[in-house]
Amino acid sequence: MSADGHTIKATRPLHKTILEEAPPKDDKTQTKARFHTHVLACIPEDTDVMAVLSRSPIVPEYIACDPFMYAVDPDGSIRVLGLTKEILKDKEAK
């Protein structure tokens, strides 16, 4: 924004696409976490935090992108979990 607040000087898209799956409507167990994938860039966005805080129940959201994977916790904090390929490789081996 300009100093006088009247002009937008620069813009940046937050997400081109977010790939996520909604929990089943007839889920008998309480949702413990959610997951989605970023396509455009691998940085946490305000909208990631908003998604966590606006859903019910409020649970962590795990976000995979290239090269990192991170989590948005129910308090709005963001944690980098590590390299996506290493985290997913570990899961596939088990």
N, C-alpha and C positions, 0 to 999 in steps of 0.2 A: 504494500500500500504506500501511497505517497504520504509525505509528512502531514499534509492537511486532511488525509483520510478520504479524499474524493476520487482518487484514481488507483485502479489496480495496476501495479507495475509489472507483475510477473505471475504466472499461473503454472501449476504442475498437476498432472492427473494423479489421483491417489491410487486407483486400481484400474487396470484395464479389464481384468476378469478375476473373480474369486470363485474357486471351485470348492463347494462345501456340500455336505449331505446333512439333511435334517434328521433328527432322531425319529424313530418310528412313533407314530401316534399312539399305538397300543403297547408301548414299552412298559413292561411290568416292573422294571428296575429303574431307580432314579438315575438320570444322566449324571455321569461323573466328570465328563469333559467333552469338548467339541474339537473339531479339526477342520482346517481348510488350507488351501494352497494358493499362494500368490503367483501371478504370472508376469506382471509388468516389471516389478522391482522387488528386491529382497530387503525391504526395510519396514519396520513397524510403522503403522499409520494411525492417526487419531481414530479412524473408523474401526480399526481392530479393537481398540479399547472400548469404544462406544458399543460395539457388538456384544462384547462380554458383559458390560454393565447394564445393557438394555434387555437382555434375555432373562427368561425365568425357566429353571433355576439359574442363578449366577454361578457358573462353573468355569474352570480354566479353558482357554482356547489354545490349541497347539497349531502353529502355522509353519508349513513347510514351503521352502522356496530354494532357489539355487544361489549361493552355496549353503546358507544357514537355515537352521530351524530354531524357532523361538516360541515362547509361551506368553500369553497375557493372563495374568492371575486375576482372581475375583476382586482384588483391591485396586486393579488398574495398573499394577506394576508389570514391567516387561522384562523377561529373562531370556538371554541367548542360551540355547541348549547345546549348541555345537554345530558341526557340519552335518547337513542333512544326509549325505551319502553314508557317513559313518554311523549315524543314529539308525537309519533304516537298515543298513547292513547288519548291525547288531541284532535287530528285531527279526530279520529273516533267518539268521543263524540259529535262533532258539526254537 
